Structure formats: C-alpha cells, structure tokens
Amino acid sequence: MAYFDAASAAPLHPVARQALLASLDEGWADPARLYREGRRARMLLDAAREAVAEAVGCRADEVVFTSSGTRAVHAGVSGVLAGRRRVGRHLIVSSVEHSSVLHSAEAHEADGGTMTRVAVDRSGAVDPASYAVALRPDTALACLQSANHEVGTVQPVAEVAEVCRAAGVPLLVDAAQSLGWGPVAGGWSVLAGSAHKWGGPSGVGLLVVRKGVRFAVRGPADERESGRAAGFENIPAIVAAAASLRAVRAEADREAERLRELTERIRARVPRLVPDVEVVGDPERRLPGVVTFSCLYVDGEALLHELDRAGFSVSSGSSCTSSTLTPSHVLKAMGVLSEGNVRVSLPPGTAEEDVERFLQVLPGAVAGVREKLGAPTPAVAAAVQRDELVVDALGKRCPIPVIELAKVIGDVPVGGTVRVLSDDEAARLDIPAWCEMRGQEYVGEEQAEKGTAYLVRRTG
C-alpha cells in the first residue's frame, strides 16, 4: 500500500515513536507536584515547550499544549474574541479556512457576533487587499490559514499580518499544514498547529498567543497551561510531538525539494494521461507534497475505492464522498470543478516508484469509473438538433447531471441551449466548471418547480 493522505495525518515519525516510548517511563507523574517524579515530568514538559518555541519562533511562555489542533483553534478564536470584546464583535475569516475555524466563526455568529468571509481566486489564494477592505473599527480578530489543507495553496500570511497590524487587529494563523516545513513568517498574533500533521502523535495541539494580545479564557479553566488548556498534560505525547517537529525540520529542506519534484510530475502528467481533468491549486505557491485534481464524469467515492483496491490511499473533496452530499467548501469557494476530485498528499519518504505506479494505475481507474457511469465519448453525436433541450437530472447525484449535459450538448445547434434540471448541490459548481473546461457559455440558473434549472448555451 502507498499512503498518499499525509494532509489528513502523517505517519508517526520514527523519532516520535522513540521519544514516546522513552518518556512513558519518565513523564507519567503530575508536573505540578514538587516531589522527584513530578519534577522529572516538569523538566520533560519544559524541554518540549522550549523545543517547540524554537521551531515556531516565539517565547516558550507563549506556547500552550492542547488536546488537539481543533481544540487549539477553538480556544484561540474564542479567547481573542472574548479578550477584545470591548473593541467589537466582528470576525474576519477566509472562505477556504479549515472547518475548525469556520465552526468557531459560526458559533460566534450564533452568539450574536458578525463575520466577514474573504473570497479567494481560482488558485485558492486570498488577496491581502481584501482583508484591508474587510477590516472595520469593530473588528476583534482576523483568521488566515498558512496553507490550504485541500489544494496546498500557500497564503500571503506576512502581507495580511502587516495589513492587520496597521489596523491594530490580531491575526490568528492556522499553521497545521505548514508547520512541519518551517516557521510561519510575518507578524502574526496567534498560531495553532496539530502534531499529527507533522508526524507526531495524535492528541497534541499547539496554541501560541503572543505577549500583548488580549486573551480571555472561555469556559471553565484550571491552573495548567497558563489557564488556557484545562486538564492533565499528556507529557509523553507532548515530548514525542516536540521531538518529531525538530526531526522533520532538520529534514525539511531536502525532503521538500524531493517532494516538489514528485508532485510536479503528477501535476504535469495527469492531464496528459487522463482526458478532461482540471488540476487545481496554485502551481507555484503550494506545499511541497500536495497536488489536487478533479476528473469530469467521475464519481469521487467510486474512484477512491478503485484506487484503494489498487493500493493507494488518497482523499477527495467531491460531494459524492461526503455524508452531506455537498461539495468541498474549499473547491466551491475557488469556483473549480469538484466532481471526481482527488487529493494526493505525499508524506516524507515517499518512494518515486510509488508515484510512478500511481500514474500508471490512475488512467485505468478513471476510465473504469467513467464507463460504469456511462460517460460520453467524443464519438457521441446528434442525429437531430433542436434549439433547446431539457435534461431532467432531478434525484441524480454528482457527476450524473454533468454527464447528461455532456451527452446532449451536441444535440443543439451553435447558439442553442440546454436546460439542466437538478436538485444536487454540486451541480451549482460543476456545471459552470464544465462550461469553462469545454468552452461553452454558462448563462445562469433559475428556480424551477422542482430543484434548479441551469442554462447552458452551445458556443461551438
């Protein structure tokens, strides 16, 4: 098996395993106690905090260990909003933030706060000027991820941090995806990370709050971790997280160069090997090991199963892999194709042979799924043309509405239209994306008696 889903969780680094096992015998006691076992545990905890602070580029007393990266985000967002409540209750987030940030923002709105979502371009990047426009006198906090978890696009954190600094607004950075590759540049105020993203054990999150940032703990608190993370510290896991962060950083430059070459190989060759593919994400400003592409006329869940049977563990943002049957909010915000989406995120140490084997297997897997779904081929042509056709795709899920559209577009003359009726949420994103890929004109949508009608005009 080739594990290509490191953006979800990286395999445990050998150094993390060694540190975890070693500290199980030394770090089990309460670090708040003054007896020998407690002092030994405290020394391990302090050493881990120092190591993480050095890797992040902050003071050791600004580092707090939490029970997860998600918990770090929730605590960071709620803590700064509470600390700056006198300033106002306005929050700024990008439209492609991790769900942990967006869930925090939604909870803030439900509690009476206000929120502005900053749009991104088709590569998934924000424009720093958009943050400048979104800032208001009552803005308490702005949030921006360091790099996107689905498409790998690296965000202009330093530029946005400068915009926020000039306005006196703290910037919280979700650095979960990038922290293993290097520190986050710029004058950010709060940072969150997650150990299992860089090869540490799960169950260890990282929250950094710069000195001078107003912060008030929400909910019950105790004396541990500066009162910002309640509960007994998991010292063996924290030690392993710090040790693995230091280890991956030592290997980062060399491994980043190698993984960039492998992902660039995938980006370049997949469109040549597989027809009707859109590679998404910024081609230059991206994480070393992440590459994402979407395949027309493909059920994402079926494709993931085919690749799994062939020995590859990958992820997807397609709506057909989601229990909610809605497309990835990241792909939706970017305005790119979501159907048949595949995210390949290579962990450090990925073998070149595995990437080559993936490129050999992928075309057959995609073709097999398309054949089962009855996807159109270039040979499909119409015997009789009509000025307008109606495709009833009600009750049919991604990618069937687009497949039905593609089958009949040749049945109308140039200038003729196809009206697609669909109640699938993904169609709102995938039909315009199909039009752009196929050079057809997307006229727009209108409410139908059942579902939504999407109007497409044939241009050639």
N, C-alpha and C positions, 0 to 999 in steps of 0.2 A: 504494500500500500504506500502511496505517496500522499503525505498530508500537506495540502495546499490551502489551509484556512487559518494561518497564523494571526490574521487580523482579529479573529474571534478569540483565540487563545493560543499562545506559542507553547511548544513542547517545553517541559521542565528542563532548564539548563543543567548540565552535569554539576556545575559549581553550586547551584541552588540545592540540588539533592544532597551533596556532601555537607553543605552548611546546615541544612535542615536536620540531617541525622546527627551531626555533631552537637548541635545546640539543644537537641531534645534532652540530653543528659545534663546540660548546664543551665538551660533557660526556662525551667518549669516553675520556678518559685515566683512569688509576688515581688516585683521590682520596687514596690513602695515600702517594703519592710527593711529593717535595719540589720537583721541577722545576716550571717555569712551567705546563705543561699540567695537571700533577697538582694544583697549587694552584688553578687555574681550576675544575677539576672539583670540588674540595673546597668552593670557595665556592658553587657551584651546589647541591651536596648540603646544605650547612649552611643556605643560604637556604630550601630546600624544607622542611627539618626545622623551622625556625623558623615558617614559614607554617602547617604542619600543626599544630604545637604550639599556636599561637594559635587555630586553628579548633577544636581539641579542648578546649582549656582546661587545658593541662598544661605542664610544663617541656620544653624542647627535648631535654634529655638523657634524657628518659623515652621518647622516640619511637624506634622501630626500624622500618625498612622491610624487608619480607619479599617473597618471590616471588609471594604470593597471599594473599587473605583467609583461605582454608582453612589455609594454612601458618601464618598468624598465630594462628589459633585453636588449631591443634595444638601450636604452640610455647608459647603462653600456658598452656594447660591442663597440658601435661606439665611445663613449667618450674616452675609454682607447686606442683603436686603433689610434684615432686621436692624443691623447696626447703623444703617443710613436712612432709616425711615423718616427722620426729620427732613431730609433733603427732598424726598418724594418716593413714589412707588412705581416708577417707570423702569422697565427692564428691556434691554436690547439683546436679541439673540440672532444668529444667522439661521436661515431656513434649512440648513443641512447639518445642524448640530446632532450629536448623539441623542438618542431617546431619553437618556438620563437627564440631560439639560432641558430638553423640551418638556418632559414630565414635570420638572421643577418649575418651569415657566408657566405651565398650565395650572399647577397648584397655586402659584402666585396670582394668576388671573382669577381663579375661583375664590381667592381670599380678598378680592377687591382691587388688586393691583392692575396695572396696564402693561402691555407688551408690544414691542415692535419687532417684526421679523424682517431681517435684511435679506434681500434677494441675492442670488448668485448668477453667474453667467453659465454657459453651456459646459464649461470645464469644471464647474463646481466651486469656483473661487468667488470671494466677495471683493468688492471694490472699497478700499478704505474710505473713499469719499461718501459712500452710502452710510457708513457709521457716523460720519460728521453730520450728515443730514438728519439722521435718526436721533441724535443727541438733543435732549431738552433740558430746561432748568431743573426739572423734577426727576431726571434720570439718576437712579441709585446704582445701577450696575449694568455693565455690558459683558457679553459672553462671546467667545470665539474659539473654536477648536484649532489646534495647531496643524492637524492634518485630518482629512476625511477618512472615516473608517470603512466606507464602501467603495470609493473610487480612488483613494490615495492622494487626492489633490492637497498640496501644502498651501496653507492660508498665509496671507501677509500680516502675521501677528505683530511684528515690530512696528509696521506702519499704523495699524489700527490702535496699538497701545499708545503711540505718540499722539494720535488724534484724541484718544480718551484722556490721556494725561493733561493735555492742554485745556480740556474742559473740566478737569478735576473729578473725573469719573473712573473708578477702578475697573480693570479688565480681568475677568476670570477666563483662564485658558484650560480647556480640556486637552491635556497632553498625553492621553492614554496611548495613542497610536505612535507617537513620535519619540517618547522619552528614552526608549532604548537606543535610539540612533544619535541622540545628542541633546544638549540643553536647549530650552526654548529662548530664542533671542528676544530682545525688546524689554520695555519697562512694564511688564505685566504686574498685576497686584496679587492675584490668587491663581493657584495652579492645582490641578487634580490629575492623578495618574492611577494606574492599576498594574500590580506586579505581574499578573498572569499574561499581560500583553508583551512583556519583555523576557519571558522565560522564568519568572519567579513563580512561587506557589499561588494558587487562588486564595481568596480570602484576605488579601492585604491591599488596602488602598492607600493613597498618598494625598494629603491635603497640605498645601503650603500657603500661608497667609503672611504677606509682607508686613513688617512693622509699620505702623501708622495707618493701616487700613481699619476702618471702623467695623467691628465684627461683634455680633451678639448671638450667643448660642440659643437656638430654638429648641424647646422641649426640655425634658429632664437632663441634667448634667451631673457629672461627678468630678473628682479631683484629678482624674487621669487625662493624659494628653492635653494639658492646658484647659481642661474642661470642654474641649471641642469634639471628643470622641469617647463616649462613655463605654465602660466595660473593661474587663481584664485583657491586657495586651497579649496577643499570640506571639510571644517572643521568638520561638523557633522559626515560624513562618516569616516574621519581620527580618530576622537575621538572614534567612535564605533569600528574601527579596532584595535586600541591600547588597548581598554578595553577588547575586546574579546580575544586578544592574551594573555593578562595577565590572564584572566579567564581560558582559555584552558590549559595554562601552569600549573596552580595550580592543575588541574585535570589530568595532562598528565600521571604521573607515574601509578596511579591507573587504569586509563582507558586503557593505553597501555597494561598492564598485562591482562586485561579482553578481549580486542580485539584480542590479540595474541592467546589466548586460542580458541576463536571463529574461527579465520582464520585457525589455525592449525587443527581444527576439519574439516573444509571444505577441506583443503589440503589432509588430511588423508582419508576422507570418499568418496570424489568424485570419485577417481579411483576404489574404491570397488563397488560403486553404478552404475557407468556408464562405460561400456566397451570402450576401445580404446580412452582413454583420456591421455593427457600429461599436467601435472602441471608444469608451467614454473616460472622462477624467483628463486633467492637464497632461500633455505629453512630456513636459519638461519639469515643472514644479510638482513633483509627486514623491511619495515614499518609495524607497528602493525596491521593495518586494511585492508591491500591489499592482495588479492590472485587471481591469474590468471591461467586459464587452457584452453586448446584447445581440441575440440572434432572432431575426424575423421568423415568424411562423413556427415558433418553438414553445412548448410548454416547459417552463423553467424547472418544475418539480420532476417531470419525466426525464429531462436532460441530466439533472443532478443524480437521479437514480442510475442512469446509464453510465455516467462517469464513475459513480461509486462501484458499480459492478466491474468496471474496467480497472479499478484500483486507485481512484483519485478522489480525495476528499476536498470538495470545493464548496463555496457558499453562493447565495443568489439573493438579489433584491427583487425578483419577479413576484407579482401578486399571486401567481399560482403556487408559490411556495409558502404563502402566508396564511395563517388561520383567519385573518380579516379579509382576505381576497382583495386587498388594496395594494397598489404598487408602492415600492420603497419611497419614503418621503424625500430621500436624497435625489433619486432619479427623477421624481416628479418635479422637484424644485429646479433641477437642471434643465428640464424640458427635453430629455433624451428618451430613447426607446427603453422600455422596461421589460418587454417580453423576452423570454429566453435569456435572462441575464445571468452571467457567470462572473463571480469574483474569485480570482486566483491571488492568494496572498502567501508568498513563499517564506517559510521560516529560515533562519540562518542555518547554513549547512546543506541546503537543498542541492541535490546532485543534478548536474547538467543532463545526465542520461534520463532522469525522471521528466524533465521539461521536454526533452525530445520525444519521449514516449507519449506524453500528453498531447503534443502536436500531431502525432501520428494517429492517436485514438479519437481526437475531437471531431474531425470531419465525418467519420462514420457514425459517431454517436448523434450528431446533429441531423445528418441525413436520415437516420433511422427514426428519430422522433418526428421529423417533418413528414416522412412517408406515412407513419401511423395516423397523423392528423389530416392527411390529405392536402398538404400544402401545394400551392400552384407551382408549375414549372414554366419556363419560357415558351414552351410549345403550346400553352393554352391560348386559344384564340376564339373569337366570337364569330358565329355564322351570320347573326342578325344584330344590328346595332340599333339602340334606342336612345333618345336624348336624355332620359333619366331612368335610373333603375333604383329600386328599393331593396335593400338587403335586410331581412329580418333576422337579427342575431340576438334577439331577446332570450334571456335564460342561458346564453352561451358565454363561457368564460375565456379569458385570455389563454391562447392567442387566436381563438376561433373567429372573433369579429374581424380582425385584420386579414386573416386567411380568406374569409368570404369576400371581403372587399377586393383583395388582390385577384381573386378568381374572376370577378365580373368587370373590373375597370376597363378591360378591352372590349366589353360589350356595348360601350357607349362611344360615340364619335368624339373627336377632339372638341372640347368645349362643352360636352355633355357632362352630366353629374350623376353621382351615386350617393344615395341617402342610406346611411347605415343606422339601423335602429339597434340600440344596445343598452342594457342595464348593468353592464360591467364597468366598475370604476376605472379599471386600467385602460379602457378604450379612450377615455378622455386624454390620456397621454400618448398612447400607442398609435392612434390613427393620425394625429398631426406629425408624429415622428416618422411614420411610414411615408406620408406625403413628402416630407423633406428628403428622405432617402431615395424615393422613387421619382422625384421631380414633378409631382402632381400638386395641385393647388388645394390647400385646406381652406374651405370657405368659412366654416364655423359650425356652431352647434345650436340647437334649439330644443326646447322642451317638447316631447311628444306625448301622446296619450298614455303610452307606457314607455318608461325609460327616456333616453335622449336620442335625438336624431343628429348624426354627424354628416355634414355635407362636403363631398369631395368633387372637385372639377378636374376632368382629364385634360392635361395640357400637351400630351404627346404620346 
